[in-house]
Amino acid sequence: MLSARIWREKGPRYRNEAARCTACGKQHFPPRRVCMECGSREMESCQMADTGTVVTYTVIRVAPPDFGGHVPYVVAVLEMDDSTRIMAQVVDVEPEDMSIGMKVRLEFRKIRQQGRSGVISYAHKAVPICES
């Protein structure tokens, strides 16, 4: 199996899969083996909501070498509509237009391409939802 196919089949990475505790219902992303809420080890895979709200954010102005060409960029803690919390880059918005409480939608987008091999890495990124 090609490595690209292996990675595409990893649920948490490409299909918005989280882990739900069967004891208390708390959802975790990335998936965990032990619930941080109640300590149970009974977890099941579930689909995470793809829309949510910005809880807090920061603007990155000095970035690691692989992301230096993208500064400034925004990284935010998001609370998804099913109460799962994740951290993701927010794109398609200027840093000065960011706000706590902003509604966002998760998408999978390219984050980088590795050297000559051309291996492309993707990740969750949040896009503002335009409210009319």
GROMACS elastic network, one bead per residue, 0.5 to 0.9 nm:
[ bonds ]
;  ai    aj funct       b0    kb
    1     4     6  0.84403   500
    1     5     6  0.67155   500
    1     6     6  0.68379   500
    2     5     6  0.53457   500
    2     6     6  0.64680   500
    2     7     6  0.89470   500
    3     6     6  0.50019   500
    3     7     6  0.63464   500
    3     8     6  0.86801   500
    4     7     6  0.52879   500
    4     8     6  0.62581   500
    4     9     6  0.88042   500
    4   119     6  0.83452   500
    4   120     6  0.89399   500
    5     8     6  0.50179   500
    5     9     6  0.62893   500
    5    10     6  0.89604   500
    6     9     6  0.53502   500
    6    10     6  0.68107   500
    7    10     6  0.53379   500
    7    11     6  0.87380   500
    7    13     6  0.75761   500
    7    14     6  0.80667   500
    8    11     6  0.77299   500
    8    13     6  0.75160   500
    8    14     6  0.61382   500
    8    15     6  0.85442   500
    9    13     6  0.82370   500
    9    14     6  0.73520   500
    9    15     6  0.83473   500
   10    13     6  0.55534   500
   10    14     6  0.64003   500
   10    15     6  0.76513   500
   10    17     6  0.89507   500
   11    14     6  0.55352   500
   11    16     6  0.66500   500
   11    17     6  0.53218   500
   11    18     6  0.82438   500
   11    45     6  0.88698   500
   12    15     6  0.59166   500
   12    16     6  0.55074   500
   12    18     6  0.62221   500
   12    19     6  0.89239   500
   12    29     6  0.77246   500
   12    30     6  0.65561   500
   12    31     6  0.70942   500
   13    16     6  0.69089   500
   13    17     6  0.76604   500
   13    30     6  0.86357   500
   13   122     6  0.83955   500
   13   123     6  0.69589   500
   13   124     6  0.79136   500
   14    17     6  0.78803   500
   14   108     6  0.71375   500
   14   122     6  0.81503   500
   14   123     6  0.74277   500
   14   124     6  0.79006   500
   15    47     6  0.77342   500
   15    48     6  0.85933   500
   15   108     6  0.89747   500
   16    29     6  0.88333   500
   16    46     6  0.85085   500
   16    47     6  0.59671   500
   16    48     6  0.53212   500
   16    49     6  0.75352   500
   16    50     6  0.73524   500
   16   106     6  0.86470   500
   16   124     6  0.84196   500
   17    29     6  0.77649   500
   17    30     6  0.81646   500
   17    31     6  0.77057   500
   17    45     6  0.64950   500
   17    46     6  0.55645   500
   17    48     6  0.55182   500
   18    27     6  0.64673   500
   18    28     6  0.56775   500
   18    29     6  0.50578   500
   18    30     6  0.61667   500
   18    31     6  0.51087   500
   18    32     6  0.84574   500
   18    44     6  0.83907   500
   18    45     6  0.58752   500
   18    46     6  0.53824   500
   18    47     6  0.61168   500
   18    48     6  0.56813   500
   18    84     6  0.81935   500
   19    26     6  0.82835   500
   19    27     6  0.55147   500
   19    28     6  0.52065   500
   19    29     6  0.66741   500
   19    30     6  0.75090   500
   19    32     6  0.63910   500
   19    33     6  0.81785   500
   19    35     6  0.88633   500
   19    43     6  0.60037   500
   19    44     6  0.54704   500
   19    46     6  0.58492   500
   19    47     6  0.84114   500
   19    48     6  0.86621   500
   20    23     6  0.87885   500
   20    24     6  0.84212   500
   20    25     6  0.57585   500
   20    26     6  0.56375   500
   20    28     6  0.63982   500
   20    31     6  0.80862   500
   20    32     6  0.88335   500
   20    35     6  0.82189   500
   20    42     6  0.85150   500
   20    43     6  0.54457   500
   20    44     6  0.52795   500
   20    45     6  0.62331   500
   20    46     6  0.63291   500
   21    24     6  0.57336   500
   21    26     6  0.54243   500
   21    27     6  0.64277   500
   21    28     6  0.82348   500
   21    34     6  0.81628   500
   21    35     6  0.60976   500
   21    37     6  0.87817   500
   21    38     6  0.85912   500
   21    40     6  0.70488   500
   21    41     6  0.76592   500
   21    42     6  0.59445   500
   21    44     6  0.64790   500
   21    45     6  0.89906   500
   22    25     6  0.55953   500
   22    26     6  0.81231   500
   22    40     6  0.81403   500
   22    41     6  0.87327   500
   22    42     6  0.57051   500
   22    43     6  0.56873   500
   22    44     6  0.67684   500
   23    26     6  0.83784   500
   23    35     6  0.88887   500
   23    38     6  0.78007   500
   23    40     6  0.66129   500
   23    41     6  0.87514   500
   23    42     6  0.68714   500
   23    43     6  0.82163   500
   24    35     6  0.85946   500
   24    37     6  0.77001   500
   24    38     6  0.68827   500
   24    40     6  0.83376   500
   26    35     6  0.73627   500
   26    36     6  0.83553   500
   26    37     6  0.68252   500
   26    38     6  0.86537   500
   26    83     6  0.83371   500
   26    84     6  0.79622   500
   27    31     6  0.81539   500
   27    35     6  0.83405   500
   27    46     6  0.83613   500
   27    48     6  0.82940   500
   27    82     6  0.81221   500
   27    83     6  0.74119   500
   27    84     6  0.55520   500
   27    85     6  0.84674   500
   28    31     6  0.53488   500
   28    32     6  0.65361   500
   28    35     6  0.77425   500
   28    36     6  0.83294   500
   28    84     6  0.60858   500
   28    85     6  0.73944   500
   28    86     6  0.85856   500
   29    32     6  0.74237   500
   29    48     6  0.84558   500
   29    84     6  0.67288   500
   29    85     6  0.68520   500
   29    86     6  0.62554   500
   30    86     6  0.78169   500
   31    43     6  0.87488   500
   31    45     6  0.79057   500
   32    35     6  0.68542   500
   32    36     6  0.85508   500
   32    41     6  0.89108   500
   32    43     6  0.78045   500
   33    40     6  0.85230   500
   33    41     6  0.58943   500
   33    42     6  0.77076   500
   33    43     6  0.65473   500
   34    37     6  0.88487   500
   34    38     6  0.84862   500
   34    39     6  0.57240   500
   34    40     6  0.57055   500
   34    42     6  0.74586   500
   34    43     6  0.73796   500
   35    38     6  0.57416   500
   35    40     6  0.53361   500
   35    41     6  0.64560   500
   35    42     6  0.80342   500
   35    43     6  0.75673   500
   36    39     6  0.57103   500
   36    40     6  0.81607   500
   37    40     6  0.82383   500
   40    43     6  0.77223   500
   47    50     6  0.89202   500
   48    80     6  0.78133   500
   48    81     6  0.86797   500
   48    82     6  0.70246   500
   48    84     6  0.72963   500
   49    52     6  0.75442   500
   49    80     6  0.59563   500
   49    81     6  0.59077   500
   49    82     6  0.58107   500
   49    83     6  0.85973   500
   49    84     6  0.79998   500
   49   105     6  0.89822   500
   49   106     6  0.86165   500
   50    80     6  0.69045   500
   50    81     6  0.77144   500
   50   104     6  0.84369   500
   50   105     6  0.55937   500
   50   106     6  0.51368   500
   50   107     6  0.78817   500
   51    79     6  0.86132   500
   51    80     6  0.56659   500
   51    81     6  0.59457   500
   51    82     6  0.87562   500
   51   103     6  0.73537   500
   51   104     6  0.56623   500
   51   106     6  0.62093   500
   51   126     6  0.86784   500
   51   129     6  0.86700   500
   52    78     6  0.63633   500
   52    79     6  0.54406   500
   52    82     6  0.81591   500
   52    83     6  0.84103   500
   52   102     6  0.84187   500
   52   103     6  0.57922   500
   52   104     6  0.54174   500
   52   105     6  0.64134   500
   52   106     6  0.82236   500
   53    77     6  0.86044   500
   53    78     6  0.54986   500
   53    79     6  0.53463   500
   53    80     6  0.62618   500
   53    81     6  0.75649   500
   53   100     6  0.77746   500
   53   101     6  0.54260   500
   53   102     6  0.55139   500
   53   104     6  0.58556   500
   53   105     6  0.85999   500
   54    57     6  0.72122   500
   54    76     6  0.64568   500
   54    77     6  0.61097   500
   54    79     6  0.64806   500
   54    80     6  0.87034   500
   54    98     6  0.89840   500
   54    99     6  0.74210   500
   54   100     6  0.52638   500
   54   101     6  0.50522   500
   54   102     6  0.53388   500
   54   103     6  0.66138   500
   54   104     6  0.72441   500
   55    76     6  0.72842   500
   55    77     6  0.55431   500
   55    78     6  0.54490   500
   55    79     6  0.63543   500
   55    85     6  0.89634   500
   55    99     6  0.89684   500
   55   100     6  0.56453   500
   55   101     6  0.62653   500
   55   102     6  0.83612   500
   56    75     6  0.87781   500
   56    76     6  0.57000   500
   56    77     6  0.54289   500
   56    78     6  0.73703   500
   56    99     6  0.82010   500
   56   100     6  0.57706   500
   56   101     6  0.82892   500
   57    74     6  0.67807   500
   57    75     6  0.56641   500
   57    77     6  0.61420   500
   57    78     6  0.86628   500
   57    90     6  0.89875   500
   57    98     6  0.82464   500
   57    99     6  0.81855   500
   57   100     6  0.74565   500
   58    73     6  0.84603   500
   58    74     6  0.57773   500
   58    75     6  0.55935   500
   58    76     6  0.63564   500
   58    95     6  0.87598   500
   59    71     6  0.86527   500
   59    72     6  0.64263   500
   59    73     6  0.56245   500
   59    75     6  0.64876   500
   59    76     6  0.87092   500
   59    95     6  0.65410   500
   60    63     6  0.63494   500
   60    71     6  0.64839   500
   60    72     6  0.54258   500
   60    73     6  0.52882   500
   60    74     6  0.60511   500
   60    75     6  0.73015   500
   61    68     6  0.87139   500
   61    70     6  0.89746   500
   61    71     6  0.53654   500
   61    73     6  0.69532   500
   61    74     6  0.89840   500
   62    68     6  0.71771   500
   62    71     6  0.69133   500
   62    72     6  0.76473   500
   63    66     6  0.78679   500
   63    67     6  0.57129   500
   63    68     6  0.50956   500
   63    69     6  0.84557   500
   63    70     6  0.80927   500
   63    71     6  0.67180   500
   63    72     6  0.82791   500
   63    73     6  0.88911   500
   64    67     6  0.55434   500
   64    68     6  0.60105   500
   65    68     6  0.51853   500
   65    69     6  0.82860   500
   66    69     6  0.77288   500
   66    70     6  0.89433   500
   66   112     6  0.73735   500
   66   114     6  0.89912   500
   67    70     6  0.54862   500
   67    71     6  0.72294   500
   67   111     6  0.84540   500
   67   112     6  0.80043   500
   68    71     6  0.59243   500
   68    72     6  0.87031   500
   69    72     6  0.87143   500
   70    73     6  0.63675   500
   71    74     6  0.87063   500
   72    94     6  0.87413   500
   72    95     6  0.73805   500
   73    89     6  0.74136   500
   73    90     6  0.75195   500
   73    91     6  0.75958   500
   73    94     6  0.81086   500
   73    95     6  0.67867   500
   74    88     6  0.85129   500
   74    89     6  0.56215   500
   74    90     6  0.53913   500
   74    91     6  0.72516   500
   74    93     6  0.86588   500
   74    94     6  0.84456   500
   74    95     6  0.63192   500
   74    98     6  0.83274   500
   75    87     6  0.69932   500
   75    88     6  0.55966   500
   75    90     6  0.58795   500
   75    91     6  0.89574   500
   76    86     6  0.82910   500
   76    87     6  0.55680   500
   76    88     6  0.56059   500
   76    89     6  0.61367   500
   76    90     6  0.66565   500
   76   126     6  0.86492   500
   77    85     6  0.67952   500
   77    86     6  0.57101   500
   77    88     6  0.66537   500
   77    89     6  0.88643   500
   78    84     6  0.81730   500
   78    85     6  0.55074   500
   78    86     6  0.53486   500
   78    87     6  0.60169   500
   78    88     6  0.73814   500
   78   104     6  0.83354   500
   78   126     6  0.86422   500
   79    82     6  0.78853   500
   79    83     6  0.56218   500
   79    84     6  0.57661   500
   79    86     6  0.66766   500
   79    87     6  0.89064   500
   80    83     6  0.51947   500
   80    84     6  0.52713   500
   80    85     6  0.60925   500
   80    86     6  0.76994   500
   80   104     6  0.87527   500
   80   105     6  0.88534   500
   81    84     6  0.73994   500
   82    85     6  0.88860   500
   87   124     6  0.88223   500
   88   106     6  0.87248   500
   88   123     6  0.83598   500
   88   124     6  0.62093   500
   88   125     6  0.54887   500
   88   126     6  0.64004   500
   89   124     6  0.75342   500
   89   125     6  0.51025   500
   89   126     6  0.60988   500
   89   127     6  0.87904   500
   90    93     6  0.72209   500
   90    98     6  0.89177   500
   90   104     6  0.83530   500
   90   125     6  0.58042   500
   90   127     6  0.58795   500
   90   128     6  0.76387   500
   91    94     6  0.80449   500
   91   125     6  0.67168   500
   91   126     6  0.61521   500
   91   127     6  0.55183   500
   91   128     6  0.76894   500
   92   126     6  0.86687   500
   92   127     6  0.62333   500
   92   128     6  0.72483   500
   93    96     6  0.83533   500
   93    97     6  0.65224   500
   93    98     6  0.70516   500
   93   127     6  0.78026   500
   93   128     6  0.72151   500
   94    97     6  0.53195   500
   94    98     6  0.68718   500
   95    98     6  0.54236   500
   95    99     6  0.89300   500
   96    99     6  0.83601   500
   98   102     6  0.73140   500
   99   102     6  0.56239   500
  100   103     6  0.89481   500
  102   128     6  0.70095   500
  102   129     6  0.80150   500
  103   127     6  0.84973   500
  103   128     6  0.59041   500
  103   129     6  0.55634   500
  103   130     6  0.81157   500
  103   131     6  0.85299   500
  104   126     6  0.57698   500
  104   127     6  0.52497   500
  104   129     6  0.50745   500
  104   130     6  0.86584   500
  105   125     6  0.82698   500
  105   126     6  0.54331   500
  105   127     6  0.52707   500
  105   128     6  0.63862   500
  105   129     6  0.63692   500
  106   124     6  0.61545   500
  106   125     6  0.56518   500
  106   127     6  0.63616   500
  107   123     6  0.81262   500
  107   124     6  0.56547   500
  107   125     6  0.53980   500
  107   126     6  0.61926   500
  107   127     6  0.71766   500
  108   122     6  0.62648   500
  108   123     6  0.54015   500
  108   125     6  0.60396   500
  108   126     6  0.86209   500
  109   121     6  0.84679   500
  109   122     6  0.53129   500
  109   123     6  0.58108   500
  109   124     6  0.65911   500
  109   125     6  0.64059   500
  110   113     6  0.79509   500
  110   120     6  0.68531   500
  110   121     6  0.58741   500
  110   123     6  0.66048   500
  110   124     6  0.89404   500
  110   125     6  0.89843   500
  111   120     6  0.76689   500
  111   121     6  0.57139   500
  111   122     6  0.53101   500
  111   123     6  0.64191   500
  111   125     6  0.89154   500
  112   119     6  0.84070   500
  112   120     6  0.59010   500
  112   121     6  0.54799   500
  112   122     6  0.72973   500
  113   116     6  0.87413   500
  113   117     6  0.84308   500
  113   118     6  0.56106   500
  113   119     6  0.55694   500
  113   121     6  0.62671   500
  114   117     6  0.62991   500
  114   118     6  0.53067   500
  114   119     6  0.52881   500
  114   120     6  0.64266   500
  114   121     6  0.79540   500
  115   118     6  0.58079   500
  115   119     6  0.77146   500
  116   119     6  0.82646   500
  117   120     6  0.89856   500
